Amino acid sequence: MSIYSEIKQEVRELSKLCVENSRIDPELYQKYDVKRGLRDLNGKGVLTGLTNISEIVASKTVDGKSIPCEGKLYYRGYDVEELIRSQPKEEHFGYERIAYLLLFGNLPQEEDFKKFCGLLSFYRTLPTSFVRDIIMKAPSSDMMNTLARSVLTLYSYDETAEDISVENVLRQCMQLIALFPLLSVYGYQAYRHYHDGQSLFIHQPDPALSTAENILRILRPDCQYTALEAKVLDIALILHADHGGGNNSTFTTHVVTSSGTDTYSAIAAALGSLKGPRHGGANIKVVQMFEDIKSHVRDWGDDEEITAYLQKLLHKEAFDRSGLIYGMGHAVYSMSDPRAKTMAAFVEGLSAEKGRTEEYKLYTSVERLAVELIAKERKIYKGVSANVDFYSGFIYSMLDLPMELYTPIFAISRIAGWSAHRIEELIGGGKIIRPAYMAVQPRRPLP
């Protein structure tokens, strides 16, 4: 046996000790009324803070009782669905308007908006040789890790990195909002070049274009895209820009910011949270699940055949055998996820442009049948509906975005919300966030 095999065996044995001595009896959470995952038994989040930035509504009070209702998402008090409906059809700068709203609390006047977009264009330039020296060296197969590394490295290029005044943090945040598309796409291109031998091309962003347009421009070899593609990606960025203060990555931003640390460390921590498959990586699971569906369901128009496959998913007999139908259900929403509803309205048109109408019909059938099946087979405390991840992966695939960039696209959008919440925490927090844990290990005398 080699030394490496011996070491691996020793680590395996030590890991058994970790498992043996780290388990906590689930009944203790009820005994001590501990809100596991900061949620009560009905899945409702425990209030840990206040925010002006965004609000999720999933229930209403009737006769003193809380009952589920159609989901709503508000940015600074504005209904997100209304914000999107009010945009001109040719508008491709919707995400920038929402970023302004989240950061500064009001919808921008045109002159203020031009100045804001001008600042983003100015900041959309990486330090000299950053692509060569940082992004192209030791490229990672995981783009979220690449993005986090780039963010932490930007600290070294910032002469006032530790300054947490609102003015300086705002400047840092606007720079990150501007740079996230470059860091993500360039990181992907470097990896594909070195590991897959693909041609390396680095397109510079166009200062006259929006975030959505620049993503498509710098990603594609010919820099070409359609107006509908840019519009749909812009809508996706708007819908992912923020989601209350309690989602895992935004709460992480609040927690880490409350310690007084620098912006780059706080945002890198949020990226680490978003990377998880229970959070930002969920849409990848949806796409992979649908690939499995397409390979096992012969007739995509046969409800009975689709239902039979979905039953196998729930019974842990298909796909990854997790017992989940990915893209269905949400920690907060029950009757509907407003982000999924809005996305669905744009999916049909894009699928027609891309010649994938039959696949779109399969998605709508799975959504309809899964709701009925889950309600029938699972005892759940609230309703279930498609969440934003159900359609976002399909949209990204129709936009020819590589799967490796699905979660970074989420980050490119959510950096606006993280930035707003970091600034809010710096202005109004005042205390380090430190929840309590109850120790249940009996005390023991030394042997």
C-alpha positions as CSV (number, residue, x, y, z in Angstrom):
1,M,0.0,0.0,0.0
2,S,1.4,3.4,-1.0
3,I,1.8,6.2,1.5
4,Y,-1.1,8.1,-0.2
5,S,-3.4,5.1,0.2
6,E,-2.5,4.8,3.9
7,I,-3.2,8.5,4.4
8,K,-6.5,8.2,2.6
9,Q,-7.5,5.3,4.8
10,E,-6.5,7.2,8.0
11,V,-8.6,10.2,6.9
12,R,-11.5,7.8,6.2
13,E,-11.3,6.4,9.7
14,L,-11.1,9.9,11.2
15,S,-14.2,11.0,9.2
16,K,-16.2,8.2,10.9
17,L,-15.4,9.8,14.2
18,C,-16.7,13.1,12.9
19,V,-20.0,11.5,11.9
20,E,-20.3,9.6,15.1
21,N,-19.7,12.6,17.4
22,S,-21.4,15.3,15.4
23,R,-24.9,14.0,15.1
24,I,-27.7,15.8,16.9
25,D,-31.0,14.1,17.6
26,P,-33.6,15.9,15.5
27,E,-36.1,15.7,18.4
28,L,-33.9,18.1,20.4
29,Y,-34.8,20.9,18.0
30,Q,-38.4,20.6,19.0
31,K,-37.6,20.0,22.6
32,Y,-35.7,23.3,22.9
33,D,-37.9,25.2,20.3
34,V,-34.9,25.8,18.1
35,K,-35.7,27.1,14.6
36,R,-33.6,24.8,12.5
37,G,-32.3,26.6,9.5
38,L,-33.8,29.8,11.0
39,R,-37.3,28.5,10.0
40,D,-40.2,27.4,12.1
41,L,-42.0,24.0,11.6
42,N,-44.1,25.6,8.9
43,G,-41.0,26.7,7.0
44,K,-41.6,30.4,7.7
45,G,-38.3,32.3,8.2
46,V,-37.5,33.7,11.6
47,L,-37.2,37.5,11.6
48,T,-33.6,38.5,12.1
49,G,-33.6,42.0,10.6
50,L,-35.3,44.8,8.8
51,T,-34.8,46.0,5.3
52,N,-36.0,48.7,2.9
53,I,-34.7,46.9,-0.2
54,S,-37.0,44.1,-1.2
55,E,-40.0,42.2,0.0
56,I,-41.4,38.7,-0.7
57,V,-45.2,38.2,-0.2
58,A,-46.5,34.7,-0.2
59,S,-49.4,34.8,2.3
60,K,-52.1,37.2,3.5
61,T,-54.0,37.5,6.8
62,V,-57.7,36.6,6.7
63,D,-59.8,36.6,9.9
64,G,-56.6,36.5,11.9
65,K,-55.2,33.5,10.0
66,S,-52.3,33.5,7.5
67,I,-53.3,31.8,4.2
68,P,-51.3,31.3,1.0
69,C,-51.7,33.8,-1.8
70,E,-50.3,34.5,-5.2
71,G,-46.6,35.3,-4.8
72,K,-45.4,38.9,-5.1
73,L,-41.9,40.4,-5.2
74,Y,-41.3,44.1,-4.5
75,Y,-38.1,46.1,-5.1
76,R,-38.1,49.2,-2.9
77,G,-41.9,48.9,-2.7
78,Y,-42.5,48.5,-6.4
79,D,-44.1,45.4,-7.8
80,V,-41.4,43.7,-9.9
81,E,-44.0,42.4,-12.4
82,E,-45.3,46.0,-12.9
83,L,-41.8,47.3,-13.2
84,I,-41.1,44.9,-16.1
85,R,-44.5,45.4,-17.8
86,S,-43.9,49.2,-17.7
87,Q,-40.7,48.9,-19.7
88,P,-40.6,49.8,-23.4
89,K,-40.3,46.7,-25.6
90,E,-36.9,47.9,-27.0
91,E,-35.5,48.6,-23.5
92,H,-32.3,46.6,-22.8
93,F,-31.1,48.6,-19.8
94,G,-33.8,47.3,-17.5
95,Y,-31.3,45.7,-15.2
96,E,-29.3,48.9,-14.8
97,R,-32.5,50.8,-13.8
98,I,-33.3,48.1,-11.2
99,A,-29.7,48.3,-9.9
100,Y,-30.1,52.0,-9.5
101,L,-33.4,51.5,-7.7
102,L,-32.0,48.9,-5.3
103,L,-28.9,51.0,-4.5
104,F,-30.4,54.4,-4.2
105,G,-34.1,53.8,-3.3
106,N,-35.8,55.5,-6.1
107,L,-36.4,55.0,-9.8
108,P,-33.9,57.2,-11.7
109,Q,-34.6,60.3,-13.6
110,E,-33.2,60.2,-17.1
111,E,-30.3,62.5,-16.4
112,D,-29.3,60.6,-13.3
113,F,-29.7,57.3,-15.1
114,K,-27.3,58.4,-17.9
115,K,-24.7,59.4,-15.3
116,F,-25.1,56.0,-13.5
117,C,-24.7,54.1,-16.8
118,G,-21.7,56.2,-17.6
119,L,-20.1,55.3,-14.3
120,L,-20.7,51.6,-14.9
121,S,-19.2,51.9,-18.4
122,F,-16.2,53.7,-16.8
123,Y,-15.7,51.0,-14.2
124,R,-16.1,48.2,-16.8
125,T,-12.3,48.0,-17.3
126,L,-10.1,45.4,-15.5
127,P,-6.7,46.4,-14.2
128,T,-3.8,46.1,-16.6
129,S,-2.8,42.5,-17.3
130,F,-5.5,41.2,-14.9
131,V,-6.8,38.8,-17.5
132,R,-3.4,37.4,-18.2
133,D,-2.0,37.3,-14.7
134,I,-5.0,36.3,-12.7
135,I,-7.8,34.9,-14.8
136,M,-5.7,32.9,-17.3
137,K,-3.4,31.4,-14.7
138,A,-4.6,28.2,-13.0
139,P,-8.1,28.4,-14.5
140,S,-10.7,26.4,-12.5
141,S,-13.4,24.1,-13.8
142,D,-15.8,25.9,-11.5
143,M,-16.6,29.4,-12.6
144,M,-18.0,30.5,-9.2
145,N,-14.6,29.7,-7.6
146,T,-12.9,31.6,-10.4
147,L,-15.2,34.5,-9.9
148,A,-14.6,34.5,-6.1
149,R,-10.8,34.3,-6.6
150,S,-11.0,37.3,-9.0
151,V,-13.0,39.3,-6.5
152,L,-10.6,38.7,-3.7
153,T,-7.6,39.5,-5.9
154,L,-9.2,42.9,-6.8
155,Y,-8.6,43.8,-3.2
156,S,-4.8,44.0,-4.0
157,Y,-5.5,46.6,-6.8
158,D,-7.6,48.9,-4.5
159,E,-5.7,51.5,-2.6
160,T,-8.6,52.0,-0.2
161,A,-9.8,48.4,0.1
162,E,-10.3,48.5,3.8
163,D,-12.2,51.8,3.8
164,I,-15.9,50.9,4.7
165,S,-17.3,54.4,4.4
166,V,-20.5,54.5,2.4
167,E,-18.9,56.5,-0.4
168,N,-16.0,54.1,-0.8
169,V,-18.1,51.0,-0.5
170,L,-20.6,52.4,-3.1
171,R,-17.6,52.9,-5.5
172,Q,-16.4,49.4,-4.9
173,C,-19.9,48.0,-5.4
174,M,-20.5,49.8,-8.7
175,Q,-17.1,48.5,-9.9
176,L,-18.1,45.0,-9.1
177,I,-21.5,45.4,-10.7
178,A,-19.7,46.5,-13.9
179,L,-16.9,43.9,-13.7
180,F,-18.8,40.7,-12.9
181,P,-19.8,40.0,-16.5
182,L,-16.1,40.3,-17.6
183,L,-14.8,38.2,-14.7
184,S,-17.3,35.4,-15.3
185,V,-17.1,35.2,-19.1
186,Y,-13.3,35.6,-19.3
187,G,-12.9,32.9,-16.6
188,Y,-15.0,30.5,-18.6
189,Q,-13.2,31.3,-21.9
190,A,-9.8,30.8,-20.2
191,Y,-10.8,27.4,-18.8
192,R,-12.2,26.1,-22.1
193,H,-9.0,27.3,-23.9
194,Y,-6.6,25.5,-21.6
195,H,-8.6,22.4,-20.8
196,D,-10.5,21.8,-24.0
197,G,-8.2,23.4,-26.5
198,Q,-10.9,25.8,-27.8
199,S,-9.8,29.0,-29.5
200,L,-9.3,31.9,-27.1
201,F,-10.9,35.2,-27.8
202,I,-11.3,38.1,-25.4
203,H,-13.8,40.7,-26.6
204,Q,-13.8,44.1,-25.0
205,P,-17.2,45.3,-23.7
206,D,-18.9,48.0,-25.7
207,P,-19.6,51.1,-23.4
208,A,-22.8,51.9,-25.3
209,L,-24.3,48.5,-24.5
210,S,-26.2,47.2,-21.5
211,T,-25.1,44.5,-19.1
212,A,-27.2,41.9,-20.9
213,E,-26.0,42.9,-24.3
214,N,-22.4,42.9,-23.2
215,I,-22.7,39.4,-21.8
216,L,-23.8,38.1,-25.1
217,R,-21.3,40.3,-27.0
218,I,-18.2,39.2,-25.1
219,L,-19.2,35.5,-24.9
220,R,-19.9,34.8,-28.6
221,P,-17.1,34.5,-31.1
222,D,-18.9,36.8,-33.6
223,C,-20.3,39.2,-30.9
224,Q,-23.8,38.8,-32.5
225,Y,-27.2,38.5,-30.8
226,T,-30.8,39.3,-31.5
227,A,-32.9,42.0,-29.8
228,L,-35.1,39.3,-28.3
229,E,-32.1,37.5,-26.8
230,A,-30.9,40.7,-25.2
231,K,-34.4,41.5,-23.9
232,V,-35.0,38.1,-22.3
233,L,-31.5,38.0,-20.7
234,D,-32.2,41.5,-19.3
235,I,-35.5,40.3,-17.8
236,A,-33.7,37.3,-16.2
237,L,-31.2,39.7,-14.7
238,I,-33.9,41.9,-13.3
239,L,-35.8,38.9,-11.7
240,H,-32.6,37.7,-10.0
241,A,-31.3,41.0,-8.8
242,D,-32.6,40.6,-5.3
243,H,-35.0,38.5,-3.2
244,G,-35.5,39.8,0.3
245,G,-32.9,39.9,3.0
246,G,-33.3,36.3,4.1
247,N,-32.1,34.3,1.1
248,N,-28.9,32.5,2.0
249,S,-26.4,34.6,0.0
250,T,-27.9,38.0,0.9
251,F,-28.1,37.0,4.6
252,T,-24.4,36.0,4.3
253,T,-23.7,39.5,2.9
254,H,-25.4,41.0,6.0
255,V,-23.6,38.6,8.4
256,V,-20.2,39.1,7.0
257,T,-20.7,42.9,6.5
258,S,-21.7,43.2,10.2
259,S,-18.2,42.1,11.2
260,G,-16.7,45.3,9.7
261,T,-14.8,43.5,7.0
262,D,-14.0,44.8,3.5
263,T,-16.3,44.7,0.5
264,Y,-14.3,42.0,-1.4
265,S,-14.4,39.6,1.5
266,A,-18.1,40.1,2.0
267,I,-18.9,39.6,-1.7
268,A,-16.6,36.5,-2.0
269,A,-18.5,35.0,1.0
270,A,-21.8,35.7,-0.8
271,L,-20.5,34.0,-3.9
272,G,-19.5,30.9,-1.9
273,S,-23.1,30.7,-0.6
274,L,-24.7,31.2,-4.0
275,K,-22.6,28.5,-5.5
276,G,-24.4,25.8,-3.6
277,P,-26.9,23.6,-5.4
278,R,-29.6,24.4,-2.9
279,H,-29.3,28.1,-3.9
280,G,-27.8,29.4,-7.1
281,G,-26.9,26.1,-8.7
282,A,-30.5,24.8,-8.7
283,N,-31.3,25.7,-12.3
284,I,-28.5,23.4,-13.5
285,K,-30.3,20.5,-11.8
286,V,-33.5,21.4,-13.6
287,V,-31.7,21.3,-17.0
288,Q,-30.0,18.0,-16.2
289,M,-33.4,16.6,-15.0
290,F,-35.1,17.6,-18.3
291,E,-32.3,16.0,-20.3
292,D,-33.1,12.8,-18.4
293,I,-36.8,13.2,-19.1
294,K,-36.2,13.7,-22.8
295,S,-34.2,10.5,-23.0
296,H,-36.8,8.4,-21.1
297,V,-40.1,9.9,-22.2
298,R,-40.8,8.9,-25.8
299,D,-44.0,10.9,-26.4
300,W,-43.6,14.4,-25.0
301,G,-47.3,15.1,-25.5
302,D,-48.4,12.0,-23.5
303,D,-49.5,13.2,-20.0
304,E,-49.6,9.6,-18.7
305,E,-46.1,8.8,-19.8
306,I,-44.8,12.1,-18.3
307,T,-46.7,11.5,-15.0
308,A,-45.2,8.0,-14.8
309,Y,-41.7,9.4,-15.1
310,L,-42.5,12.2,-12.5
311,Q,-43.7,9.5,-10.1
312,K,-40.4,7.7,-10.5
313,L,-38.6,11.0,-9.6
314,L,-40.7,11.3,-6.4
315,H,-40.1,7.6,-5.5
316,K,-36.3,8.0,-6.0
317,E,-36.3,5.7,-9.0
318,A,-35.1,8.1,-11.7
319,F,-32.5,10.8,-12.4
320,D,-30.4,11.4,-9.3
321,R,-32.8,9.4,-7.0
322,S,-33.1,12.4,-4.7
323,G,-36.9,12.2,-4.6
324,L,-37.2,15.7,-5.9
325,I,-38.7,17.3,-9.0
326,Y,-36.3,20.1,-9.5
327,G,-37.7,23.5,-10.1
328,M,-40.9,22.8,-8.2
329,G,-41.5,24.3,-4.8
330,H,-39.9,27.2,-2.9
331,A,-39.0,27.9,0.7
332,V,-41.4,30.9,0.8
333,Y,-43.7,30.9,-2.2
334,S,-46.6,28.4,-2.3
335,M,-49.3,29.3,-4.9
336,S,-46.9,31.0,-7.4
337,D,-43.4,32.4,-7.7
338,P,-43.8,35.8,-9.5
339,R,-40.4,35.4,-11.1
340,A,-41.3,32.1,-12.7
341,K,-44.6,33.6,-14.0
342,T,-42.8,36.5,-15.6
343,M,-40.1,34.3,-17.1
344,A,-42.7,31.9,-18.5
345,A,-44.3,34.8,-20.4
346,F,-41.0,35.3,-22.4
347,V,-40.1,31.7,-22.8
348,E,-42.7,30.9,-25.4
349,G,-41.5,33.7,-27.8
350,L,-37.9,32.8,-27.4
351,S,-38.6,29.1,-27.9
352,A,-40.4,29.9,-31.2
353,E,-37.4,32.0,-32.4
354,K,-35.0,29.1,-31.5
355,G,-37.2,26.4,-33.0
356,R,-37.7,24.7,-29.6
357,T,-41.5,24.9,-29.3
358,E,-41.9,21.2,-28.6
359,E,-39.4,21.4,-25.7
360,Y,-41.3,24.5,-24.3
361,K,-44.5,22.4,-24.4
362,L,-42.8,19.7,-22.5
363,Y,-41.8,22.2,-19.8
364,T,-45.3,23.5,-19.4
365,S,-46.7,19.9,-19.2
366,V,-44.2,19.0,-16.5
367,E,-45.1,22.1,-14.6
368,R,-48.8,21.4,-14.7
369,L,-48.5,17.7,-14.0
370,A,-45.9,18.0,-11.2
371,V,-48.1,20.4,-9.2
372,E,-51.0,17.9,-9.3
373,L,-48.7,14.9,-8.5
374,I,-46.9,16.5,-5.6
375,A,-50.1,17.6,-4.0
376,K,-51.4,14.1,-4.3
377,E,-48.4,12.2,-3.1
378,R,-46.7,14.5,-0.6
379,K,-48.0,15.8,2.6
380,I,-46.9,19.4,2.5
381,Y,-47.8,22.3,4.8
382,K,-48.3,24.7,1.8
383,G,-48.9,24.7,-1.9
384,V,-46.3,24.0,-4.5
385,S,-45.6,25.8,-7.8
386,A,-42.8,26.2,-10.3
387,N,-40.0,28.4,-9.0
388,V,-37.6,30.7,-10.9
389,D,-35.1,28.0,-11.6
390,F,-37.7,25.9,-13.5
391,Y,-37.5,28.1,-16.6
392,S,-34.2,30.0,-16.1
393,G,-32.0,27.1,-17.1
394,F,-34.1,26.5,-20.3
395,I,-33.8,30.2,-21.1
396,Y,-30.1,30.2,-20.7
397,S,-29.8,27.1,-22.9
398,M,-31.8,28.8,-25.6
399,L,-29.4,31.7,-25.3
400,D,-26.6,29.3,-26.0
401,L,-25.1,30.2,-22.6
402,P,-22.8,27.3,-21.4
403,M,-24.0,25.5,-18.3
404,E,-20.8,26.5,-16.5
405,L,-22.1,30.1,-16.5
406,Y,-25.6,29.5,-15.3
407,T,-24.7,30.3,-11.6
408,P,-22.3,33.1,-12.5
409,I,-25.2,34.8,-14.5
410,F,-27.2,34.6,-11.2
411,A,-24.2,36.3,-9.5
412,I,-23.9,38.9,-12.2
413,S,-27.5,39.9,-11.4
414,R,-27.5,39.4,-7.6
415,I,-24.4,41.6,-7.1
416,A,-26.8,44.6,-7.3
417,G,-28.9,43.3,-4.4
418,W,-25.8,42.2,-2.4
419,S,-24.4,45.7,-2.8
420,A,-27.6,47.4,-1.7
421,H,-27.8,45.1,1.4
422,R,-24.2,45.6,2.3
423,I,-24.6,49.4,2.2
424,E,-27.9,49.1,4.2
425,E,-26.1,46.9,6.9
426,L,-23.2,49.4,7.1
427,I,-25.7,52.3,7.6
428,G,-28.2,50.8,9.9
429,G,-26.8,47.6,11.4
430,G,-24.6,48.7,14.2
431,K,-24.1,45.2,15.8
432,I,-22.3,42.1,14.7
433,I,-24.8,39.4,13.8
434,R,-24.4,36.6,16.2
435,P,-27.2,34.1,16.7
436,A,-27.0,31.7,19.6
437,Y,-26.5,27.9,19.4
438,M,-27.5,25.7,22.3
439,A,-24.9,23.2,23.4
440,V,-26.4,19.7,23.9
441,Q,-23.2,17.8,24.5
442,P,-23.2,16.5,28.1
443,R,-20.2,17.6,30.2
444,R,-17.7,15.0,30.9
445,P,-14.8,14.6,33.4
446,L,-11.3,14.0,32.1
447,P,-10.5,10.3,31.9
